[in-house]
Amino acid sequence: MPSSAEIIKSTVEEFQKIQAHMKNAKEENATKTYEGLKKDYKSLKAVLASLGVNLTDIDEIKE
């Protein structure tokens, strides 16, 4: 079973990937893609918050 640190690391990495894809989708006016990514973004943000991760510095989208 993965440790808390491994779970946090993996989730932060996924959160950062989602944000990068959201930025690209927004630039390309890919509205449907952006909205789909936004759901994943919100889920990951909730998980990180529940794990006590400070999102201030890593949340670039802030939605």
All heavy atoms as TSV, in Angstrom:
chain	resi	resn	atom	element	x	y	z
A	1	MET	N	N	0.847	-1.178	0.000
A	1	MET	CA	C	0.000	0.000	0.000
A	1	MET	C	C	0.896	1.247	0.000
A	1	MET	O	O	1.843	1.336	0.769
A	1	MET	CB	C	-0.887	-0.027	1.243
A	1	MET	CG	C	-1.786	1.166	1.371
A	1	MET	SD	S	-3.000	0.937	2.684
A	1	MET	CE	C	-4.448	1.122	1.711
A	2	PRO	N	N	0.561	2.222	-0.874
A	2	PRO	CA	C	1.390	3.428	-0.948
A	2	PRO	C	C	1.292	4.269	0.325
A	2	PRO	O	O	0.257	4.305	0.978
A	2	PRO	CB	C	0.831	4.189	-2.138
A	2	PRO	CG	C	-0.416	3.515	-2.546
A	2	PRO	CD	C	-0.508	2.218	-1.834
A	3	SER	N	N	2.378	4.939	0.624
A	3	SER	CA	C	2.399	5.813	1.796
A	3	SER	C	C	1.660	7.109	1.473
A	3	SER	O	O	1.379	7.421	0.319
A	3	SER	CB	C	3.841	6.143	2.179
A	3	SER	OG	O	4.432	6.976	1.206
A	4	SER	N	N	1.370	7.869	2.514
A	4	SER	CA	C	0.699	9.171	2.328
A	4	SER	C	C	1.527	10.084	1.433
A	4	SER	O	O	0.979	10.781	0.574
A	4	SER	CB	C	0.472	9.844	3.679
A	4	SER	OG	O	-0.439	9.108	4.444
A	5	ALA	N	N	2.820	10.073	1.646
A	5	ALA	CA	C	3.702	10.930	0.844
A	5	ALA	C	C	3.637	10.552	-0.634
A	5	ALA	O	O	3.617	11.435	-1.507
A	5	ALA	CB	C	5.135	10.834	1.347
A	6	GLU	N	N	3.590	9.258	-0.930
A	6	GLU	CA	C	3.509	8.804	-2.320
A	6	GLU	C	C	2.174	9.199	-2.951
A	6	GLU	O	O	2.124	9.611	-4.114
A	6	GLU	CB	C	3.698	7.290	-2.394
A	6	GLU	CG	C	5.100	6.834	-2.058
A	6	GLU	CD	C	5.203	5.320	-1.900
A	6	GLU	OE1	O	4.217	4.681	-1.480
A	6	GLU	OE2	O	6.286	4.803	-2.201
A	7	ILE	N	N	1.105	9.090	-2.186
A	7	ILE	CA	C	-0.220	9.474	-2.673
A	7	ILE	C	C	-0.260	10.966	-2.957
A	7	ILE	O	O	-0.752	11.393	-4.007
A	7	ILE	CB	C	-1.319	9.068	-1.665
A	7	ILE	CG1	C	-1.412	7.548	-1.580
A	7	ILE	CG2	C	-2.658	9.684	-2.032
A	7	ILE	CD1	C	-2.267	7.031	-0.439
A	8	ILE	N	N	0.266	11.756	-2.035
A	8	ILE	CA	C	0.285	13.210	-2.217
A	8	ILE	C	C	1.119	13.576	-3.440
A	8	ILE	O	O	0.693	14.378	-4.282
A	8	ILE	CB	C	0.799	13.921	-0.954
A	8	ILE	CG1	C	-0.233	13.789	0.171
A	8	ILE	CG2	C	1.123	15.388	-1.235
A	8	ILE	CD1	C	0.261	14.236	1.533
A	9	LYS	N	N	2.298	12.988	-3.567
A	9	LYS	CA	C	3.185	13.277	-4.703
A	9	LYS	C	C	2.483	12.958	-6.022
A	9	LYS	O	O	2.468	13.779	-6.947
A	9	LYS	CB	C	4.473	12.472	-4.586
A	9	LYS	CG	C	5.455	12.697	-5.719
A	9	LYS	CD	C	6.683	11.806	-5.558
A	9	LYS	CE	C	7.703	12.012	-6.634
A	9	LYS	NZ	N	7.333	11.538	-7.945
A	10	SER	N	N	1.883	11.807	-6.110
A	10	SER	CA	C	1.191	11.383	-7.319
A	10	SER	C	C	0.014	12.304	-7.647
A	10	SER	O	O	-0.185	12.691	-8.806
A	10	SER	CB	C	0.701	9.945	-7.145
A	10	SER	OG	O	-0.098	9.556	-8.218
A	11	THR	N	N	-0.744	12.679	-6.635
A	11	THR	CA	C	-1.905	13.536	-6.837
A	11	THR	C	C	-1.484	14.944	-7.241
A	11	THR	O	O	-2.107	15.556	-8.122
A	11	THR	CB	C	-2.792	13.560	-5.586
A	11	THR	OG1	O	-3.093	12.211	-5.199
A	11	THR	CG2	C	-4.096	14.288	-5.834
A	12	VAL	N	N	-0.425	15.465	-6.644
A	12	VAL	CA	C	0.088	16.789	-7.027
A	12	VAL	C	C	0.543	16.768	-8.485
A	12	VAL	O	O	0.246	17.691	-9.249
A	12	VAL	CB	C	1.234	17.246	-6.091
A	12	VAL	CG1	C	1.988	18.438	-6.678
A	12	VAL	CG2	C	0.695	17.595	-4.721
A	13	GLU	N	N	1.238	15.725	-8.886
A	13	GLU	CA	C	1.700	15.627	-10.267
A	13	GLU	C	C	0.515	15.591	-11.237
A	13	GLU	O	O	0.533	16.266	-12.270
A	13	GLU	CB	C	2.574	14.384	-10.452
A	13	GLU	CG	C	3.926	14.508	-9.785
A	13	GLU	CD	C	4.712	13.208	-9.774
A	13	GLU	OE1	O	4.148	12.134	-10.119
A	13	GLU	OE2	O	5.898	13.260	-9.409
A	14	GLU	N	N	-0.520	14.823	-10.899
A	14	GLU	CA	C	-1.710	14.754	-11.739
A	14	GLU	C	C	-2.429	16.105	-11.784
A	14	GLU	O	O	-2.905	16.533	-12.828
A	14	GLU	CB	C	-2.650	13.660	-11.226
A	14	GLU	CG	C	-3.797	13.367	-12.138
A	14	GLU	CD	C	-3.376	12.802	-13.495
A	14	GLU	OE1	O	-2.313	12.180	-13.601
A	14	GLU	OE2	O	-4.133	13.017	-14.455
A	15	PHE	N	N	-2.483	16.783	-10.647
A	15	PHE	CA	C	-3.104	18.106	-10.556
A	15	PHE	C	C	-2.390	19.085	-11.469
A	15	PHE	O	O	-3.019	19.861	-12.196
A	15	PHE	CB	C	-3.060	18.571	-9.096
A	15	PHE	CG	C	-3.773	19.856	-8.808
A	15	PHE	CD1	C	-5.158	19.939	-8.853
A	15	PHE	CD2	C	-3.072	20.998	-8.456
A	15	PHE	CE1	C	-5.828	21.125	-8.569
A	15	PHE	CE2	C	-3.719	22.187	-8.162
A	15	PHE	CZ	C	-5.107	22.246	-8.225
A	16	GLN	N	N	-1.073	19.052	-11.476
A	16	GLN	CA	C	-0.296	19.955	-12.314
A	16	GLN	C	C	-0.495	19.646	-13.798
A	16	GLN	O	O	-0.578	20.559	-14.623
A	16	GLN	CB	C	1.182	19.901	-11.931
A	16	GLN	CG	C	1.424	20.515	-10.563
A	16	GLN	CD	C	2.842	20.322	-10.057
A	16	GLN	OE1	O	3.460	19.284	-10.298
A	16	GLN	NE2	N	3.340	21.309	-9.342
A	17	LYS	N	N	-0.607	18.352	-14.148
A	17	LYS	CA	C	-0.851	17.969	-15.538
A	17	LYS	C	C	-2.219	18.474	-16.000
A	17	LYS	O	O	-2.348	19.002	-17.103
A	17	LYS	CB	C	-0.789	16.449	-15.700
A	17	LYS	CG	C	0.594	15.873	-15.644
A	17	LYS	CD	C	0.536	14.370	-15.786
A	17	LYS	CE	C	1.857	13.732	-15.458
A	17	LYS	NZ	N	1.770	12.260	-15.474
A	18	ILE	N	N	-3.211	18.287	-15.162
A	18	ILE	CA	C	-4.567	18.732	-15.496
A	18	ILE	C	C	-4.578	20.238	-15.725
A	18	ILE	O	O	-5.186	20.734	-16.677
A	18	ILE	CB	C	-5.571	18.346	-14.385
A	18	ILE	CG1	C	-5.767	16.835	-14.334
A	18	ILE	CG2	C	-6.900	19.076	-14.537
A	18	ILE	CD1	C	-6.498	16.238	-15.502
A	19	GLN	N	N	-3.902	20.986	-14.861
A	19	GLN	CA	C	-3.854	22.442	-15.021
A	19	GLN	C	C	-3.196	22.837	-16.338
A	19	GLN	O	O	-3.662	23.751	-17.023
A	19	GLN	CB	C	-3.112	23.091	-13.852
A	19	GLN	CG	C	-3.890	23.050	-12.562
A	19	GLN	CD	C	-3.220	23.868	-11.483
A	19	GLN	OE1	O	-3.634	24.982	-11.235
A	19	GLN	NE2	N	-2.194	23.323	-10.865
A	20	ALA	N	N	-2.129	22.148	-16.713
A	20	ALA	CA	C	-1.452	22.442	-17.976
A	20	ALA	C	C	-2.389	22.178	-19.154
A	20	ALA	O	O	-2.472	22.990	-20.090
A	20	ALA	CB	C	-0.183	21.609	-18.104
A	21	HIS	N	N	-3.128	21.076	-19.100
A	21	HIS	CA	C	-4.071	20.757	-20.170
A	21	HIS	C	C	-5.221	21.762	-20.202
A	21	HIS	O	O	-5.705	22.121	-21.279
A	21	HIS	CB	C	-4.611	19.334	-20.012
A	21	HIS	CG	C	-3.588	18.275	-20.269
A	21	HIS	ND1	N	-2.883	18.174	-21.447
A	21	HIS	CD2	C	-3.148	17.254	-19.490
A	21	HIS	CE1	C	-2.046	17.140	-21.382
A	21	HIS	NE2	N	-2.196	16.567	-20.196
A	22	MET	N	N	-5.651	22.220	-19.018
A	22	MET	CA	C	-6.713	23.225	-18.962
A	22	MET	C	C	-6.261	24.526	-19.622
A	22	MET	O	O	-7.025	25.155	-20.355
A	22	MET	CB	C	-7.130	23.488	-17.507
A	22	MET	CG	C	-7.936	22.368	-16.893
A	22	MET	SD	S	-8.307	22.667	-15.160
A	22	MET	CE	C	-9.613	23.896	-15.286
A	23	LYS	N	N	-5.030	24.932	-19.361
A	23	LYS	CA	C	-4.502	26.151	-19.971
A	23	LYS	C	C	-4.485	26.026	-21.495
A	23	LYS	O	O	-4.886	26.946	-22.202
A	23	LYS	CB	C	-3.088	26.441	-19.470
A	23	LYS	CG	C	-3.033	26.958	-18.062
A	23	LYS	CD	C	-1.581	27.194	-17.681
A	23	LYS	CE	C	-1.436	27.699	-16.285
A	23	LYS	NZ	N	-0.025	27.913	-15.925
A	24	ASN	N	N	-4.032	24.867	-21.981
A	24	ASN	CA	C	-3.991	24.638	-23.431
A	24	ASN	C	C	-5.391	24.648	-24.025
A	24	ASN	O	O	-5.618	25.243	-25.077
A	24	ASN	CB	C	-3.286	23.322	-23.753
A	24	ASN	CG	C	-1.808	23.363	-23.460
A	24	ASN	OD1	O	-1.202	24.429	-23.431
A	24	ASN	ND2	N	-1.223	22.207	-23.225
A	25	ALA	N	N	-6.318	23.986	-23.355
A	25	ALA	CA	C	-7.699	23.923	-23.853
A	25	ALA	C	C	-8.312	25.318	-23.906
A	25	ALA	O	O	-9.029	25.648	-24.856
A	25	ALA	CB	C	-8.536	22.997	-22.973
A	26	LYS	N	N	-8.023	26.123	-22.896
A	26	LYS	CA	C	-8.568	27.485	-22.869
A	26	LYS	C	C	-7.992	28.314	-24.019
A	26	LYS	O	O	-8.721	29.046	-24.690
A	26	LYS	CB	C	-8.270	28.140	-21.526
A	26	LYS	CG	C	-9.069	29.384	-21.280
A	26	LYS	CD	C	-9.002	29.804	-19.836
A	26	LYS	CE	C	-10.152	30.739	-19.535
A	26	LYS	NZ	N	-10.351	30.942	-18.125
A	27	GLU	N	N	-6.691	28.201	-24.263
A	27	GLU	CA	C	-6.041	28.929	-25.351
A	27	GLU	C	C	-6.620	28.535	-26.708
A	27	GLU	O	O	-6.725	29.361	-27.611
A	27	GLU	CB	C	-4.534	28.669	-25.357
A	27	GLU	CG	C	-3.776	29.390	-24.271
A	27	GLU	CD	C	-2.291	29.051	-24.292
A	27	GLU	OE1	O	-1.791	28.505	-25.296
A	27	GLU	OE2	O	-1.624	29.322	-23.279
A	28	GLU	N	N	-6.985	27.249	-26.828
A	28	GLU	CA	C	-7.489	26.728	-28.100
A	28	GLU	C	C	-9.010	26.856	-28.219
A	28	GLU	O	O	-9.586	26.377	-29.194
A	28	GLU	CB	C	-7.071	25.265	-28.254
A	28	GLU	CG	C	-5.574	25.075	-28.333
A	28	GLU	CD	C	-5.147	23.621	-28.228
A	28	GLU	OE1	O	-6.012	22.739	-28.040
A	28	GLU	OE2	O	-3.935	23.362	-28.314
A	29	ASN	N	N	-9.632	27.455	-27.223
A	29	ASN	CA	C	-11.096	27.577	-27.188
A	29	ASN	C	C	-11.786	26.220	-27.258
A	29	ASN	O	O	-12.839	26.092	-27.890
A	29	ASN	CB	C	-11.615	28.491	-28.287
A	29	ASN	CG	C	-11.620	29.937	-27.861
A	29	ASN	OD1	O	-11.577	30.249	-26.677
A	29	ASN	ND2	N	-11.681	30.825	-28.832
A	30	ALA	N	N	-11.187	25.222	-26.646
A	30	ALA	CA	C	-11.763	23.873	-26.595
A	30	ALA	C	C	-12.653	23.781	-25.355
A	30	ALA	O	O	-12.282	23.214	-24.335
A	30	ALA	CB	C	-10.650	22.828	-26.567
A	31	THR	N	N	-13.830	24.357	-25.464
A	31	THR	CA	C	-14.731	24.516	-24.320
A	31	THR	C	C	-15.125	23.188	-23.688
A	31	THR	O	O	-15.090	23.049	-22.463
A	31	THR	CB	C	-16.002	25.276	-24.754
A	31	THR	OG1	O	-15.605	26.481	-25.392
A	31	THR	CG2	C	-16.875	25.615	-23.573
A	32	LYS	N	N	-15.506	22.208	-24.514
A	32	LYS	CA	C	-15.918	20.902	-23.976
A	32	LYS	C	C	-14.757	20.210	-23.267
A	32	LYS	O	O	-14.927	19.622	-22.202
A	32	LYS	CB	C	-16.471	20.010	-25.080
A	32	LYS	CG	C	-17.824	20.442	-25.584
A	32	LYS	CD	C	-18.325	19.488	-26.654
A	32	LYS	CE	C	-19.657	19.950	-27.193
A	32	LYS	NZ	N	-20.143	19.056	-28.258
A	33	THR	N	N	-13.600	20.286	-23.867
A	33	THR	CA	C	-12.409	19.686	-23.253
A	33	THR	C	C	-12.099	20.369	-21.933
A	33	THR	O	O	-11.816	19.714	-20.935
A	33	THR	CB	C	-11.200	19.794	-24.206
A	33	THR	OG1	O	-11.520	19.128	-25.429
A	33	THR	CG2	C	-9.957	19.184	-23.594
A	34	TYR	N	N	-12.170	21.688	-21.935
A	34	TYR	CA	C	-11.894	22.460	-20.715
A	34	TYR	C	C	-12.857	22.059	-19.597
A	34	TYR	O	O	-12.439	21.838	-18.462
A	34	TYR	CB	C	-11.996	23.960	-20.993
A	34	TYR	CG	C	-11.594	24.811	-19.815
A	34	TYR	CD1	C	-10.263	25.161	-19.624
A	34	TYR	CD2	C	-12.537	25.248	-18.879
A	34	TYR	CE1	C	-9.880	25.940	-18.536
A	34	TYR	CE2	C	-12.162	26.022	-17.793
A	34	TYR	CZ	C	-10.834	26.355	-17.629
A	34	TYR	OH	O	-10.466	27.106	-16.532
A	35	GLU	N	N	-14.134	21.955	-19.912
A	35	GLU	CA	C	-15.134	21.603	-18.895
A	35	GLU	C	C	-14.909	20.196	-18.355
A	35	GLU	O	O	-15.079	19.942	-17.158
A	35	GLU	CB	C	-16.548	21.757	-19.456
A	35	GLU	CG	C	-16.950	23.199	-19.673
A	35	GLU	CD	C	-16.849	24.061	-18.422
A	35	GLU	OE1	O	-17.270	23.622	-17.337
A	35	GLU	OE2	O	-16.342	25.200	-18.535
A	36	GLY	N	N	-14.510	19.268	-19.207
A	36	GLY	CA	C	-14.195	17.911	-18.753
A	36	GLY	C	C	-12.991	17.897	-17.829
A	36	GLY	O	O	-12.992	17.238	-16.782
A	37	LEU	N	N	-11.968	18.644	-18.202
A	37	LEU	CA	C	-10.769	18.739	-17.367
A	37	LEU	C	C	-11.078	19.427	-16.047
A	37	LEU	O	O	-10.505	19.088	-15.012
A	37	LEU	CB	C	-9.670	19.504	-18.110
A	37	LEU	CG	C	-9.038	18.784	-19.296
A	37	LEU	CD1	C	-8.247	19.761	-20.147
A	37	LEU	CD2	C	-8.163	17.639	-18.814
A	38	LYS	N	N	-11.999	20.382	-16.081
A	38	LYS	CA	C	-12.358	21.122	-14.874
A	38	LYS	C	C	-12.949	20.194	-13.807
A	38	LYS	O	O	-12.692	20.365	-12.622
A	38	LYS	CB	C	-13.353	22.226	-15.237
A	38	LYS	CG	C	-13.652	23.199	-14.128
A	38	LYS	CD	C	-14.528	24.317	-14.680
A	38	LYS	CE	C	-15.062	25.209	-13.610
A	38	LYS	NZ	N	-15.913	26.261	-14.169
A	39	LYS	N	N	-13.698	19.190	-14.243
A	39	LYS	CA	C	-14.248	18.213	-13.298
A	39	LYS	C	C	-13.122	17.451	-12.599
A	39	LYS	O	O	-13.135	17.263	-11.383
A	39	LYS	CB	C	-15.186	17.241	-14.010
A	39	LYS	CG	C	-16.482	17.871	-14.435
A	39	LYS	CD	C	-17.369	16.878	-15.147
A	39	LYS	CE	C	-18.633	17.558	-15.644
A	39	LYS	NZ	N	-19.509	16.631	-16.346
A	40	ASP	N	N	-12.134	17.017	-13.387
A	40	ASP	CA	C	-10.981	16.321	-12.808
A	40	ASP	C	C	-10.194	17.250	-11.884
A	40	ASP	O	O	-9.748	16.844	-10.810
A	40	ASP	CB	C	-10.057	15.788	-13.908
A	40	ASP	CG	C	-10.694	14.688	-14.726
A	40	ASP	OD1	O	-11.624	14.022	-14.228
A	40	ASP	OD2	O	-10.255	14.492	-15.867
A	41	TYR	N	N	-10.037	18.491	-12.321
A	41	TYR	CA	C	-9.334	19.510	-11.533
A	41	TYR	C	C	-9.988	19.671	-10.161
A	41	TYR	O	O	-9.315	19.657	-9.131
A	41	TYR	CB	C	-9.330	20.823	-12.317
A	41	TYR	CG	C	-9.047	22.062	-11.520
A	41	TYR	CD1	C	-7.750	22.456	-11.247
A	41	TYR	CD2	C	-10.091	22.855	-11.044
A	41	TYR	CE1	C	-7.482	23.607	-10.523
A	41	TYR	CE2	C	-9.837	24.005	-10.329
A	41	TYR	CZ	C	-8.540	24.378	-10.066
A	41	TYR	OH	O	-8.285	25.513	-9.334
A	42	LYS	N	N	-11.308	19.807	-10.152
A	42	LYS	CA	C	-12.020	19.999	-8.888
A	42	LYS	C	C	-11.898	18.779	-7.984
A	42	LYS	O	O	-11.736	18.909	-6.764
A	42	LYS	CB	C	-13.494	20.321	-9.149
A	42	LYS	CG	C	-13.711	21.723	-9.662
A	42	LYS	CD	C	-15.186	22.011	-9.838
A	42	LYS	CE	C	-15.427	23.447	-10.218
A	42	LYS	NZ	N	-16.867	23.753	-10.294
A	43	SER	N	N	-11.967	17.594	-8.562
A	43	SER	CA	C	-11.828	16.364	-7.771
A	43	SER	C	C	-10.442	16.268	-7.149
A	43	SER	O	O	-10.300	15.969	-5.961
A	43	SER	CB	C	-12.079	15.136	-8.650
A	43	SER	OG	O	-13.392	15.104	-9.113
A	44	LEU	N	N	-9.426	16.519	-7.961
A	44	LEU	CA	C	-8.055	16.461	-7.451
A	44	LEU	C	C	-7.810	17.534	-6.397
A	44	LEU	O	O	-7.131	17.296	-5.396
A	44	LEU	CB	C	-7.050	16.603	-8.592
A	44	LEU	CG	C	-6.959	15.401	-9.535
A	44	LEU	CD1	C	-6.163	15.765	-10.775
A	44	LEU	CD2	C	-6.357	14.207	-8.824
A	45	LYS	N	N	-8.376	18.700	-6.611
A	45	LYS	CA	C	-8.234	19.795	-5.648
A	45	LYS	C	C	-8.864	19.400	-4.304
A	45	LYS	O	O	-8.287	19.660	-3.248
A	45	LYS	CB	C	-8.900	21.053	-6.213
A	45	LYS	CG	C	-8.648	22.302	-5.422
A	45	LYS	CD	C	-9.192	23.519	-6.174
A	45	LYS	CE	C	-8.935	24.788	-5.398
A	45	LYS	NZ	N	-9.373	25.981	-6.134
A	46	ALA	N	N	-10.009	18.753	-4.351
A	46	ALA	CA	C	-10.671	18.298	-3.123
A	46	ALA	C	C	-9.837	17.246	-2.406
A	46	ALA	O	O	-9.706	17.282	-1.176
A	46	ALA	CB	C	-12.053	17.745	-3.451
A	47	VAL	N	N	-9.266	16.328	-3.167
A	47	VAL	CA	C	-8.429	15.286	-2.562
A	47	VAL	C	C	-7.212	15.913	-1.892
A	47	VAL	O	O	-6.881	15.591	-0.742
A	47	VAL	CB	C	-7.987	14.237	-3.614
A	47	VAL	CG1	C	-6.915	13.318	-3.062
A	47	VAL	CG2	C	-9.189	13.436	-4.093
A	48	LEU	N	N	-6.552	16.815	-2.598
A	48	LEU	CA	C	-5.365	17.460	-2.029
A	48	LEU	C	C	-5.703	18.269	-0.784
A	48	LEU	O	O	-4.961	18.236	0.201
A	48	LEU	CB	C	-4.687	18.345	-3.081
A	48	LEU	CG	C	-4.004	17.585	-4.218
A	48	LEU	CD1	C	-3.587	18.538	-5.321
A	48	LEU	CD2	C	-2.815	16.797	-3.698
A	49	ALA	N	N	-6.813	18.974	-0.815
A	49	ALA	CA	C	-7.234	19.754	0.355
A	49	ALA	C	C	-7.508	18.826	1.533
A	49	ALA	O	O	-7.137	19.124	2.667
A	49	ALA	CB	C	-8.457	20.586	0.031
A	50	SER	N	N	-8.136	17.683	1.268
A	50	SER	CA	C	-8.434	16.743	2.353
A	50	SER	C	C	-7.164	16.117	2.925
A	50	SER	O	O	-7.143	15.699	4.084
A	50	SER	CB	C	-9.393	15.649	1.883
A	50	SER	OG	O	-8.746	14.738	1.031
A	51	LEU	N	N	-6.108	16.080	2.107
A	51	LEU	CA	C	-4.826	15.545	2.573
A	51	LEU	C	C	-3.980	16.616	3.266
A	51	LEU	O	O	-2.880	16.339	3.727
A	51	LEU	CB	C	-4.041	14.956	1.395
A	51	LEU	CG	C	-4.614	13.686	0.769
A	51	LEU	CD1	C	-3.899	13.372	-0.531
A	51	LEU	CD2	C	-4.513	12.513	1.738
A	52	GLY	N	N	-4.517	17.831	3.307
A	52	GLY	CA	C	-3.820	18.914	3.997
A	52	GLY	C	C	-2.779	19.628	3.164
A	52	GLY	O	O	-1.926	20.338	3.700
A	53	VAL	N	N	-2.834	19.468	1.844
A	53	VAL	CA	C	-1.867	20.108	0.966
A	53	VAL	C	C	-2.262	21.577	0.779
A	53	VAL	O	O	-3.406	21.880	0.469
A	53	VAL	CB	C	-1.799	19.397	-0.408
A	53	VAL	CG1	C	-0.881	20.140	-1.369
A	53	VAL	CG2	C	-1.356	17.960	-0.232
A	54	ASN	N	N	-1.309	22.466	0.959
A	54	ASN	CA	C	-1.523	23.894	0.743
A	54	ASN	C	C	-1.489	24.149	-0.762
A	54	ASN	O	O	-0.451	24.013	-1.406
A	54	ASN	CB	C	-0.439	24.706	1.451
A	54	ASN	CG	C	-0.641	26.190	1.321
A	54	ASN	OD1	O	-1.434	26.660	0.524
A	54	ASN	ND2	N	0.097	26.942	2.118
A	55	LEU	N	N	-2.621	24.551	-1.307
A	55	LEU	CA	C	-2.736	24.727	-2.754
A	55	LEU	C	C	-2.358	26.123	-3.221
A	55	LEU	O	O	-2.329	26.381	-4.430
A	55	LEU	CB	C	-4.178	24.418	-3.192
A	55	LEU	CG	C	-4.631	22.985	-2.938
A	55	LEU	CD1	C	-6.118	22.847	-3.182
A	55	LEU	CD2	C	-3.857	22.018	-3.813
A	56	THR	N	N	-2.039	27.007	-2.323
A	56	THR	CA	C	-1.772	28.402	-2.655
A	56	THR	C	C	-0.746	28.547	-3.770
A	56	THR	O	O	-0.959	29.296	-4.722
A	56	THR	CB	C	-1.294	29.178	-1.413
A	56	THR	OG1	O	-2.280	29.047	-0.388
A	56	THR	CG2	C	-1.075	30.643	-1.726
A	57	ASP	N	N	0.352	27.835	-3.688
A	57	ASP	CA	C	1.429	27.998	-4.657
A	57	ASP	C	C	1.266	27.143	-5.909
A	57	ASP	O	O	1.826	27.476	-6.957
A	57	ASP	CB	C	2.782	27.675	-4.020
A	57	ASP	CG	C	3.182	28.708	-2.980
A	57	ASP	OD1	O	2.731	29.867	-3.077
A	57	ASP	OD2	O	3.936	28.354	-2.049
A	58	ILE	N	N	0.522	26.046	-5.805
A	58	ILE	CA	C	0.445	25.144	-6.969
A	58	ILE	C	C	-0.830	25.291	-7.786
A	58	ILE	O	O	-0.907	24.788	-8.901
A	58	ILE	CB	C	0.638	23.662	-6.563
A	58	ILE	CG1	C	-0.491	23.180	-5.661
A	58	ILE	CG2	C	2.006	23.436	-5.934
A	58	ILE	CD1	C	-0.481	21.669	-5.417
A	59	ASP	N	N	-1.828	25.971	-7.269
A	59	ASP	CA	C	-3.078	26.135	-8.003
A	59	ASP	C	C	-2.979	27.365	-8.897
A	59	ASP	O	O	-3.126	28.500	-8.456
A	59	ASP	CB	C	-4.257	26.268	-7.041
A	59	ASP	CG	C	-5.597	26.278	-7.738
A	59	ASP	OD1	O	-5.620	26.139	-8.983
A	59	ASP	OD2	O	-6.628	26.398	-7.055
A	60	GLU	N	N	-2.746	27.123	-10.180
A	60	GLU	CA	C	-2.584	28.215	-11.145
A	60	GLU	C	C	-3.920	28.620	-11.775
A	60	GLU	O	O	-4.031	29.717	-12.309
A	60	GLU	CB	C	-1.606	27.796	-12.236
A	60	GLU	CG	C	-0.229	27.488	-11.683
A	60	GLU	CD	C	0.708	26.916	-12.740
A	60	GLU	OE1	O	0.354	26.932	-13.935
A	60	GLU	OE2	O	1.785	26.445	-12.356
A	61	ILE	N	N	-4.916	27.758	-11.723
A	61	ILE	CA	C	-6.212	28.020	-12.354
A	61	ILE	C	C	-7.113	28.790	-11.406
A	61	ILE	O	O	-7.812	29.710	-11.812
A	61	ILE	CB	C	-6.894	26.697	-12.793
A	61	ILE	CG1	C	-5.991	25.889	-13.735
A	61	ILE	CG2	C	-8.253	26.965	-13.401
A	61	ILE	CD1	C	-5.712	26.522	-15.067
A	62	LYS	N	N	-7.153	28.390	-10.153
A	62	LYS	CA	C	-7.921	29.033	-9.084
A	62	LYS	C	C	-9.403	29.132	-9.383
A	62	LYS	O	O	-10.013	30.183	-9.300
A	62	LYS	CB	C	-7.343	30.397	-8.743
A	62	LYS	CG	C	-5.876	30.324	-8.332
A	62	LYS	CD	C	-5.421	31.547	-7.640
A	62	LYS	CE	C	-3.935	31.624	-7.404
A	62	LYS	NZ	N	-3.220	30.490	-6.937
A	63	GLU	N	N	-10.002	27.996	-9.754
A	63	GLU	CA	C	-11.453	27.939	-9.980
A	63	GLU	C	C	-12.103	27.120	-8.892
A	63	GLU	O	O	-11.568	26.254	-8.322
A	63	GLU	CB	C	-11.760	27.312	-11.329
A	63	GLU	CG	C	-11.476	28.260	-12.456
A	63	GLU	CD	C	-12.076	27.778	-13.774
A	63	GLU	OE1	O	-13.031	26.994	-13.764
A	63	GLU	OE2	O	-11.557	28.206	-14.784
